[in-house]
């Protein structure tokens, strides 16, 4: 186990599965704010994180005892891309994402 992450071998030749200790994650979130920003894919990751965290809260504690928030902000186009239309590529053949466009939002 390295850095609290447990690696499991399935024995069927599949790659190892890495498991994050959710209780440790919950303790690290105490008094903090975690925000997911993005589209429907990020929204699903946010939902999964909520389910993971809620599954390890002890029955004698409330969610508010941790003073942590896990939020989601819908921003499907937070970075521009030249792959939307050929006319937007300005002569470039490669598709690229322009992270500097995030500052506009």
C-alpha positions as CSV (number, residue, x, y, z in Angstrom):
1,X,0.0,0.0,0.0
2,X,1.6,3.3,-1.1
3,X,0.3,6.6,0.1
4,X,-2.9,5.0,1.5
5,X,-3.9,3.6,-1.9
6,X,-4.4,-0.2,-1.9
7,X,-3.8,-2.1,-5.1
8,X,-5.7,-5.3,-5.7
9,X,-4.8,-8.1,-8.2
10,X,-7.9,-9.9,-9.6
11,X,-5.9,-13.0,-10.6
12,X,-7.6,-13.2,-14.1
13,X,-4.8,-11.3,-15.9
14,X,-6.6,-8.0,-15.7
15,X,-4.7,-4.8,-14.6
16,X,-4.5,-4.0,-11.0
17,X,-7.4,-2.1,-9.4
18,X,-6.4,0.9,-7.2
19,X,-8.7,1.6,-4.3
20,X,-8.6,4.9,-2.4
21,X,-9.4,4.6,1.3
22,X,-12.6,6.7,1.4
23,X,-12.5,7.3,5.2
24,X,-9.1,8.9,4.7
25,X,-10.5,11.0,1.9
26,X,-13.4,12.1,4.1
27,X,-11.0,13.1,6.9
28,X,-8.9,15.1,4.5
29,X,-12.0,16.9,3.3
30,X,-12.9,18.0,6.9
31,X,-13.4,21.8,6.9
32,X,-12.7,22.1,3.2
33,X,-14.6,22.6,-0.1
34,X,-14.2,20.3,-3.1
35,X,-15.7,21.4,-6.4
36,X,-16.3,19.5,-9.6
37,X,-16.5,21.7,-12.7
38,X,-17.6,20.5,-16.1
39,X,-20.3,18.7,-18.1
40,X,-22.3,15.5,-17.7
41,X,-19.2,13.3,-17.3
42,X,-18.0,15.4,-14.4
43,X,-21.5,15.4,-12.9
44,X,-21.4,11.6,-12.8
45,X,-18.0,11.7,-11.1
46,X,-19.5,14.2,-8.6
47,X,-22.4,11.8,-7.9
48,X,-20.0,8.9,-7.4
49,X,-17.9,10.9,-5.0
50,X,-21.0,11.8,-3.0
51,X,-22.0,8.2,-2.8
52,X,-18.5,7.1,-1.7
53,X,-18.2,9.7,1.0
54,X,-21.7,9.2,2.4
55,X,-21.1,5.4,2.6
56,X,-18.3,5.8,5.2
57,X,-19.9,8.4,7.5
58,X,-20.4,6.6,10.8
59,X,-24.0,6.1,11.9
60,X,-23.4,8.2,15.1
61,X,-22.2,11.2,13.1
62,X,-24.0,13.6,10.8
63,X,-22.7,14.9,7.5
64,X,-22.6,18.4,8.9
65,X,-20.1,17.2,11.6
66,X,-17.4,17.2,8.9
67,X,-18.0,20.8,7.8
68,X,-17.1,19.8,4.2
69,X,-18.8,20.5,1.0
70,X,-18.6,18.7,-2.3
71,X,-20.1,20.9,-5.0
72,X,-20.7,20.8,-8.7
73,X,-20.7,23.7,-11.1
74,X,-22.1,23.1,-14.6
75,X,-19.6,24.5,-17.2
76,X,-19.6,22.3,-20.3
77,X,-17.6,24.7,-22.4
78,X,-15.0,26.0,-19.9
79,X,-12.2,25.5,-22.5
80,X,-12.4,26.3,-26.2
81,X,-11.4,23.8,-28.8
82,X,-10.6,24.1,-32.5
83,X,-12.1,20.7,-33.2
84,X,-15.7,21.9,-33.3
85,X,-15.6,23.0,-37.0
86,X,-12.9,22.9,-39.6
87,X,-13.4,26.7,-40.2
88,X,-12.3,27.3,-36.6
89,X,-9.0,25.6,-36.9
90,X,-7.1,28.6,-38.5
91,X,-5.2,26.3,-40.8
92,X,-4.2,23.8,-38.1
93,X,-4.8,20.2,-38.9
94,X,-4.4,19.0,-35.3
95,X,-7.2,19.2,-32.8
96,X,-6.2,21.2,-29.7
97,X,-7.8,22.5,-26.5
98,X,-6.9,26.0,-25.6
99,X,-6.8,26.1,-21.8
100,X,-6.0,29.9,-21.8
101,X,-9.7,30.4,-22.7
102,X,-10.7,29.3,-19.2
103,X,-9.8,32.8,-17.9
104,X,-12.6,34.3,-20.1
105,X,-15.1,32.4,-18.1
